[in-house]
């Protein structure tokens, strides 16, 4: 692959899961030549899915090892996206170690959990956990990175991983859908503000991606039926599709695209 990101430095949050969107994004950006700083929550191994336990997965350390074995440069950092201080320190560490920052991919998000209930039954604590992780976390790191990009004066790119739920807003997803719709609005507003600095801001809206987050739906015939009913192309993504879109947006190929919320979903959402 052409090293179209050679000399660039990227931050990718939430990049430690084996079956995920963050891992293929981090690996593809590194393959394109970027130095990549990846973050995870430092989750304890007992909380790993069975397939991660079976192969001795080590979260962001395993992803960093994959990148380095392929000839790339990667720094894994445990960081809390919901903490203003942690996000500021993350950017400071990135600049301290590598001299600059060129792009950030806000991928970290709240796992499917007790928020997936009717709104009238949704506990406020569950609402806050989802919104603070997804929306506040994206805001805090985007703000910190944008300040640095303006200071550098060389432009840059912010990509926020949203969801087609931001547009479909299905039943029993009030907190998640609202947080992701908020990410779309944040992305557009920041894009309008930062355009004069040649800083582009976009949201990527994945559809049904076969990650650990979907395990609660079930596998086998249940999963096959779920996919067939919802995805016109007939199969789920695996995260690499989102990674390719992210690479396009942060590279020179995406230099005239900003303020967009782009579906990567096999055709699930039409006309939005």
Buried (B, 14 or more C-beta within 10 A) or exposed (E): EEEBBEEBBBBBBBBBBBBBBBBBBBBBBBBBBBBBBBBBBEEEEEEBBEEBEEEEBBBBBBBBEBBEEEEBBBBBBBBBBBBBEBBBBBBEBBBEEBEBBBBBBBBBBBEBBEBBBEEEEBEEEBBEBBBBBBBBBBBBBBBBBBEBBBEBEEBBBBBBBBBBBBBBBEEBBBBBBBBBBBBBEBBBEBBEEBEEBBBBBBBBBBBBBBBBBBBEEEEEEEBEEBBEEBBEEEEBBBBBBBBBBBBBBBBEEBEEBBBBBBBBBBEBBEEE
